[in-house]
Amino acid sequence: MLNESKKFLLDLLFPKICISCQKEGTYLCSDCFGILEVSSLHTPYNTKYLDDLYFPLPYQNPILKKLIQNFKYPPFIKELSQPLSSLIIAHLQLIEKPPEFFQDFSILPIPQSKKRLKWRGFNQAEELAKELASFFKIGILNNVMEKIKETESQVNLTEKERKENLKGAFSLRKPELIKHKKIILVDDVYTTGATMEEVAKILKENGAKEVIGIVIARANPGEDKI
């Protein structure tokens, strides 16, 4: 009851407004959700360590770009994890990947450094992972991996620099929870793939059976700059 009263007051004082059209009530209204061209196609994708990648939209989409930027950067709207994860779920439904397909997987959000976590107040990948785990009805691998190195922001780096930037950045705390597991890596945007590839590498080297990636959007190098 207390939480409901608090939510009511917050909504009254700070009403949700659609990021795209400014309509009150939600951060992404049904009309704007409807004009986002969520992909109904999936092209199998793999790298040295990543077995597949799913994403509903390209980062070039102006509405999606605005949603992601408001999620990751000031004003840090944490609740955007709900409409953004809904776009991912819509994509999976359109390509006929039901929740049952992911029943044998566990979800692992890309870890954040302590400094970045303090700055934003939450790990955006973890918030997305919570929504997806609830939809798939599968577990989240919490505190299994951590980011131990404070790295430069990836958005201003070249592909080569991104790879160098992430070397030694992640550490697996509980390798016994990874062995023989099928894992979904969750992040916001996939650009060069350096982050996801580095984490997938560690997971595969420690016995993970399969590692797939799920993100909100895929960007070309340079597009993810603010």
Secondary structure, 3 states (H helix, E strand, C coil): CHHHHHHHHHHHHCCCECCCCCCECCCCCHHHHHHCCCCCCCCCCCCCCCCEEECCEECCCHHHHHHHHHHHCCCCCHHHHHHHHHHHHHHHHHCCCCHHHHCCEEEEECCCCHHHHHHHCCCHHHHHHHHHHHHHCCCECCCCEEECCCCCCHHHCCHHHHHHHHCCCEEECCHHHCCCCEEEEECCEECCCHHHHHHHHHHHHCCCCEEEEECCEECCCCCCCC
